[in-house]
Amino acid sequence: MVERRPWFTALSHLVLIVGVMIVAFPVYVTFIASTHTADEVVQVPMPLLPGGHLIDNYLAALQGAREGSGSHAAVGRMSMMMVSLITALCIAIGKIAISILSAFAIVYFRFPFRMAFFWAIFVTLMLPVEVRIGPTYKVVADLGMLNSYAGLAVPLIASATATFLFRQFFLTVPDELVEAARVDGAGPMRFFKDILLPLSATSMAALFVIQFIYGWNQYLWPLLVTTEENMYPVVIGIKQMISGGDAQTEWNIVMATAMLAMLPPALVVILMQKWFVKGLVDTEK
């Protein structure tokens, strides 16, 4: 039995508290900056207590009511947040759908060069978007998919990692289940729908959280394929709000937009935390 030592417990809590403070401090500064005026934010030192312009700043961010240079795209309405949400959902759902079907075919179907196809998929892990971004952009441009949801999402929906994870899980499914389904007259897709999908629910939930955040935080690819303000994801919108040269940046509105941009992924993690943890650690498949 592990001996309880009060000093060790206190030290552990102290380390955790310090770690949380280090991680949370930038978020706190962002929130504080979003409650002040632009002139107050650039003061040295910057105020570390909330100001009185919280509602005004967040309304300005939601409505795109800014006076400075840079992008004036609104966070609310059919603009940055909606573009990011649709893109992240398409990427997450698309990755899961393609990966689980690919893994199903590789594990349960016998066809020539089956393992060669699997390793060809796996090797693509060494070719991230940054490496193949030139040819990918050329294909997307030739297909007329610039400034579109398809152009934002389709090049990012294939996932070798998710395919590998689903394949490894399917290999742990007992062969008796396959035989029982075959005896009952279930075809491949019936077996997939009624047995494999329910068993894979926690894994899909965990991957959905990871891939949603991945899609929400995309920067480089949307920076290339979006040139119209109404198709900016929120990450690009924040960057475009920052003025260049001698123009003054309204940092209070930028920080309010950044705080709003944190909310959807944070909500996804909070609402799906139970499934996310279970999908990563549950061994009773």
C-alpha positions in Angstrom: 0.0 0.0 0.0 1.3 3.5 -0.9 2.1 5.5 2.2 0.4 8.9 2.4 2.8 11.7 3.0 1.3 15.2 3.6 4.4 17.0 2.4 4.4 15.0 -0.9 0.6 15.7 -1.4 1.2 19.4 -0.8 4.1 19.5 -3.2 2.1 17.7 -5.9 -0.7 20.1 -5.6 1.7 23.0 -5.7 3.3 21.7 -8.9 -0.2 21.3 -10.4 -1.3 24.8 -9.4 1.9 26.3 -10.8 1.4 24.4 -14.1 -2.2 25.5 -14.4 -1.2 29.1 -13.8 1.5 29.0 -16.4 -0.9 27.5 -19.0 -3.9 29.7 -18.1 -2.0 33.0 -17.7 -1.9 33.8 -21.5 -5.7 33.1 -21.7 -6.3 35.4 -18.7 -4.2 38.2 -20.4 -6.2 37.7 -23.6 -9.5 38.0 -21.7 -8.3 41.1 -19.8 -7.2 42.7 -23.0 -10.6 42.0 -24.5 -12.3 44.1 -21.8 -10.3 47.3 -22.3 -10.1 50.0 -25.0 -7.4 49.8 -27.7 -5.4 52.6 -26.0 -5.5 50.9 -22.6 -4.3 47.6 -24.0 -1.1 49.2 -25.5 -0.2 50.9 -22.2 3.0 49.8 -20.4 2.3 48.0 -18.2 -0.9 46.7 -19.6 -3.8 46.5 -17.0 -4.2 43.1 -15.4 -7.7 43.7 -14.1 -10.9 43.6 -16.1 -12.0 46.8 -17.8 -15.4 48.2 -18.5 -15.7 47.6 -22.2 -16.3 43.8 -22.3 -19.8 44.0 -23.9 -18.8 46.7 -26.4 -15.7 44.8 -27.6 -17.5 41.4 -28.0 -20.4 43.0 -29.8 -17.8 44.7 -32.1 -16.1 41.4 -32.7 -19.4 39.6 -33.4 -20.7 42.3 -35.8 -17.4 43.2 -37.5 -17.9 46.8 -36.3 -14.2 47.9 -36.3 -12.7 51.3 -37.3 -9.1 50.3 -37.8 -7.5 48.8 -40.9 -7.3 45.0 -41.6 -10.2 42.6 -42.0 -13.6 43.7 -40.9 -15.1 40.2 -41.2 -17.7 39.4 -38.5 -17.3 36.6 -36.1 -21.0 36.1 -35.8 -23.6 35.6 -38.6 -22.5 33.5 -41.7 -18.8 34.5 -41.4 -15.6 33.4 -39.7 -17.0 31.1 -36.9 -19.4 29.4 -39.3 -16.7 28.8 -41.9 -14.4 27.3 -39.2 -17.3 25.2 -37.8 -18.3 23.8 -41.2 -14.7 23.1 -42.2 -13.8 21.5 -38.9 -16.9 19.3 -39.0 -16.3 18.2 -42.6 -12.7 17.4 -41.8 -13.5 15.4 -38.7 -16.4 13.5 -40.1 -14.7 12.9 -43.4 -11.5 11.6 -41.8 -13.4 9.2 -39.6 -15.6 7.9 -42.5 -12.8 7.4 -44.9 -10.5 5.9 -42.3 -12.9 3.4 -40.8 -14.0 2.2 -44.3 -10.4 1.9 -45.4 -9.5 -0.1 -42.3 -12.5 -2.3 -42.7 -11.6 -3.2 -46.3 -8.0 -3.9 -45.4 -8.8 -6.1 -42.4 -11.8 -8.1 -43.6 -11.4 -8.3 -47.4 -8.9 -10.4 -49.2 -7.7 -8.8 -52.4 -4.3 -8.7 -54.3 -1.7 -6.3 -52.8 -3.9 -5.7 -49.7 -0.9 -5.0 -47.4 0.9 -3.0 -50.1 -2.1 -0.6 -50.2 -2.1 -0.4 -46.4 1.6 0.5 -46.3 1.1 3.0 -49.2 -1.5 4.7 -47.0 0.8 4.5 -43.9 3.8 6.0 -45.8 1.7 9.2 -46.4 2.4 10.0 -42.8 5.7 11.2 -44.0 4.0 13.6 -46.5 2.1 16.2 -44.5 0.2 19.1 -46.1 3.3 21.4 -45.8 5.3 19.0 -48.1 2.7 18.5 -50.8 1.1 21.9 -50.6 2.2 23.0 -54.0 0.7 20.1 -56.1 -2.4 20.1 -53.8 -3.0 23.8 -54.4 -2.6 23.3 -58.2 -5.2 20.5 -58.2 -7.6 22.5 -56.1 -7.2 25.6 -58.2 -7.7 23.6 -61.5 -10.9 22.2 -60.1 -12.2 25.6 -59.3 -12.4 24.9 -55.5 -10.7 28.0 -54.3 -12.7 30.1 -51.8 -15.1 27.1 -51.1 -15.8 24.7 -48.3 -14.7 21.8 -50.6 -11.4 23.5 -51.1 -10.9 24.0 -47.4 -11.9 20.5 -46.3 -11.4 17.9 -49.1 -7.6 18.0 -49.3 -7.4 17.4 -45.5 -9.9 14.6 -44.9 -7.6 11.6 -45.6 -5.9 10.3 -42.5 -3.3 7.6 -42.4 -3.1 7.8 -38.6 -6.9 7.2 -38.2 -6.7 4.3 -40.7 -3.9 2.7 -38.8 -5.7 3.1 -35.4 -9.0 1.6 -36.8 -7.1 -1.3 -38.4 -5.3 -2.1 -35.1 -8.7 -2.1 -33.3 -10.4 -4.3 -35.9 -7.6 -6.8 -35.6 -8.6 -7.2 -31.9 -12.2 -8.1 -32.7 -12.6 -11.9 -32.1 -13.0 -14.0 -35.2 -16.0 -15.7 -33.5 -18.0 -12.5 -34.1 -17.2 -12.7 -37.8 -18.2 -16.3 -37.9 -21.4 -15.7 -36.0 -22.4 -12.9 -38.3 -21.7 -15.1 -41.3 -23.8 -17.9 -39.8 -26.7 -15.5 -39.2 -26.6 -14.5 -42.8 -25.2 -11.0 -42.3 -23.3 -9.6 -45.3 -20.1 -7.5 -45.0 -21.9 -4.1 -44.7 -24.4 -5.5 -42.2 -21.5 -6.8 -40.1 -19.9 -3.4 -40.4 -23.0 -1.5 -39.4 -24.4 -3.7 -36.6 -21.2 -4.9 -35.0 -18.1 -2.9 -35.9 -19.6 0.6 -35.7 -21.0 0.2 -32.2 -17.8 -1.4 -31.0 -15.8 1.6 -32.5 -18.0 4.3 -31.0 -15.5 5.4 -28.3 -12.6 5.3 -30.7 -14.6 7.5 -33.2 -15.5 9.9 -30.4 -11.8 10.3 -29.4 -10.8 10.8 -33.0 -13.6 13.3 -33.6 -12.3 15.5 -30.8 -8.7 15.4 -32.1 -9.7 15.9 -35.7 -12.2 18.7 -34.9 -9.5 20.7 -33.1 -7.1 19.9 -36.0 -9.5 21.3 -38.5 -10.5 24.3 -36.4 -6.8 25.4 -36.0 -5.8 25.1 -39.6 -3.9 28.1 -40.8 -1.5 27.4 -43.6 -3.9 25.7 -46.0 -6.8 28.2 -45.6 -4.3 31.0 -46.0 -3.6 29.8 -49.5 -7.0 28.8 -50.7 -9.1 31.7 -49.3 -8.8 35.2 -50.8 -12.4 36.4 -50.1 -13.2 37.8 -46.7 -16.4 35.9 -46.4 -14.5 32.6 -46.6 -11.9 33.3 -43.9 -11.8 30.8 -41.1 -11.6 32.4 -37.7 -7.8 31.7 -37.4 -7.2 33.5 -40.7 -9.6 36.3 -39.7 -7.7 37.0 -36.6 -4.4 37.3 -38.6 -6.1 39.6 -41.1 -7.4 41.8 -38.3 -3.8 42.7 -37.3 -2.8 45.8 -39.2 0.5 46.2 -40.9 2.8 49.2 -41.2 2.0 52.3 -39.2 -1.8 51.5 -38.9 -3.0 51.0 -35.3 -4.3 47.5 -34.5 -7.4 47.3 -32.3 -5.9 44.7 -30.0 -9.0 44.7 -27.8 -11.2 43.5 -30.7 -8.5 41.0 -31.8 -8.4 39.6 -28.3 -12.2 39.4 -28.1 -12.2 37.5 -31.4 -9.5 35.2 -30.1 -11.6 34.4 -26.9 -14.6 33.7 -29.1 -12.5 31.4 -31.3 -11.5 29.3 -28.3 -15.1 28.6 -27.3 -16.2 25.9 -29.9 -13.2 23.6 -29.5 -13.3 24.0 -25.7 -17.0 23.1 -25.7 -16.3 20.0 -27.9 -13.6 18.8 -25.5 -15.8 19.5 -22.4 -18.9 17.9 -23.8 -17.1 14.8 -25.2 -14.5 14.5 -22.4 -16.0 11.2 -21.1 -16.0 9.6 -24.5 -12.6 11.0 -25.4 -10.9 9.6 -22.4 -12.8 6.3 -22.7 -11.8 6.0 -26.3 -8.1 6.4 -25.4 -7.8 4.2 -22.3 -10.7 1.8 -22.5 -9.4 -1.8 -23.0 -12.6 -3.6 -22.5 -13.6 -3.5 -26.2 
